[in-house]
């Protein structure tokens, strides 16, 4: 497994998130996604796509740092990263820092995110 493949997909994901490109997000996210939000809510693919599609959620800033790749097998890679995110949620502007864990899995020659978790970093 070549990390560049996942690096490229991570970049594609970042751009799709910034522009709310639902078609690309649909391609990169597995239908059976399990995603745990920073609030503890367990979300799925449809909820994520609906938030982008409806305009309820819009990114204005998505700055990634400390991205690390952890290959576990030829078809499973875990990505961890820090993200400074700004945007609008339900008409309210926000700017926060988060830690993400994403699990990428290759099924039928296609890499997709199957699971993940996001935690808010609270300034001390």
Secondary structure per residue as TSV (DSSP state, phi and psi in degrees):
chain	resnum	aa	ss	phi	psi
A	1	X	-	360.0	132.2
A	2	X	-	-101.4	122.3
A	3	X	H	-57.8	-26.8
A	4	X	H	-61.0	-32.7
A	5	X	H	-59.6	-49.6
A	6	X	H	-70.6	-36.9
A	7	X	H	-57.5	-45.8
A	8	X	H	-63.7	-41.3
A	9	X	H	-66.6	-36.7
A	10	X	H	-63.6	-41.0
A	11	X	H	-65.2	-42.2
A	12	X	H	-62.1	-41.6
A	13	X	H	-62.2	-45.6
A	14	X	H	-58.3	-46.3
A	15	X	H	-66.2	-39.4
A	16	X	H	-65.6	-37.1
A	17	X	H	-66.1	-44.6
A	18	X	H	-62.1	-34.5
A	19	X	H	-103.9	4.1
A	20	X	T	51.0	45.3
A	21	X	-	-80.9	91.0
A	22	X	H	-62.4	-35.8
A	23	X	H	-62.3	-43.9
A	24	X	H	-71.0	-42.1
A	25	X	H	-59.8	-41.1
A	26	X	H	-60.0	-37.6
A	27	X	H	-70.0	-37.3
A	28	X	H	-87.9	-18.4
A	29	X	E	-105.1	129.6
A	30	X	E	-68.6	147.3
A	31	X	E	-59.4	-30.3
A	32	X	E	-99.9	26.6
A	33	X	E	-52.0	138.6
A	34	X	E	-121.9	117.0
A	35	X	E	-129.1	125.0
A	36	X	E	-100.6	120.2
A	37	X	-	-79.2	166.2
A	38	X	T	-64.7	-16.7
A	39	X	T	-86.3	-9.4
A	40	X	S	98.0	-11.9
A	41	X	-	-67.1	133.2
A	42	X	E	-96.0	118.0
A	43	X	E	-106.4	175.4
A	44	X	-	-137.9	-180.0
A	45	X	H	-59.9	-46.1
A	46	X	H	-61.8	-40.8
A	47	X	H	-62.2	-42.0
A	48	X	H	-63.7	-48.9
A	49	X	H	-64.4	-40.1
A	50	X	H	-61.4	-39.1
A	51	X	H	-62.4	-40.4
A	52	X	H	-72.9	-43.7
A	53	X	H	-62.6	-40.5
A	54	X	H	-80.6	-18.2
A	55	X	T	85.5	2.4
A	56	X	S	-57.5	-35.0
A	57	X	E	-125.2	127.8
A	58	X	E	-138.6	130.4
A	59	X	E	-84.2	141.6
A	60	X	E	-117.3	-19.4
A	61	X	E	-147.1	136.2
A	62	X	E	-149.4	87.7
A	63	X	E	-103.7	118.0
A	64	X	E	-97.7	138.2
A	65	X	E	-144.8	168.1
A	66	X	E	49.4	41.6
A	67	X	E	-80.1	126.9
A	68	X	E	-128.5	144.8
A	69	X	E	-112.0	130.7
A	70	X	E	-125.3	90.5
A	71	X	E	-74.4	130.1
A	72	X	E	-106.8	-24.5
A	73	X	E	-161.5	-179.4
A	74	X	T	-68.8	-14.9
A	75	X	T	-124.8	16.4
A	76	X	E	-146.3	123.3
A	77	X	E	-133.1	133.2
A	78	X	E	-102.7	132.9
A	79	X	E	-116.0	130.4
A	80	X	E	-118.0	145.9
A	81	X	E	-161.9	165.4
A	82	X	E	-111.7	140.1
A	83	X	E	-137.5	129.5
A	84	X	E	-94.2	116.8
A	85	X	E	-119.9	134.1
A	86	X	E	-127.9	150.8
A	87	X	E	175.3	-161.4
A	88	X	E	-131.6	128.3
A	89	X	E	-126.7	119.9
A	90	X	T	51.2	40.7
A	91	X	T	82.0	-2.1
A	92	X	E	-106.8	127.6
A	93	X	E	-72.4	146.7
A	94	X	E	-146.6	158.3
A	95	X	E	-150.6	114.6
A	96	X	E	-143.0	166.2
A	97	X	E	-115.0	136.8
A	98	X	E	-133.7	159.2
A	99	X	E	-112.5	132.8
A	100	X	E	-117.5	146.9
A	101	X	E	-126.3	125.5
A	102	X	E	-125.6	137.3
A	103	X	E	-107.7	116.0
A	104	X	E	-99.6	133.1
A	105	X	E	-131.9	141.9
A	106	X	E	-98.6	120.5
A	107	X	E	-132.0	133.7
A	108	X	T	50.3	47.1
A	109	X	T	59.5	28.5
A	110	X	E	-136.9	124.6
A	111	X	E	-85.0	131.0
A	112	X	E	-144.5	159.1
A	113	X	E	-81.7	124.2
A	114	X	E	-105.9	-21.5
A	115	X	E	-159.8	160.0
A	116	X	E	-174.3	174.6
A	117	X	E	-152.1	144.1
A	118	X	E	-130.8	136.5
A	119	X	E	-126.4	136.2
A	120	X	E	-78.8	137.1
A	121	X	-	-92.9	117.2
A	122	X	-	-93.8	121.9
A	123	X	-	-60.3	138.0
A	124	X	-	-89.5	360.0
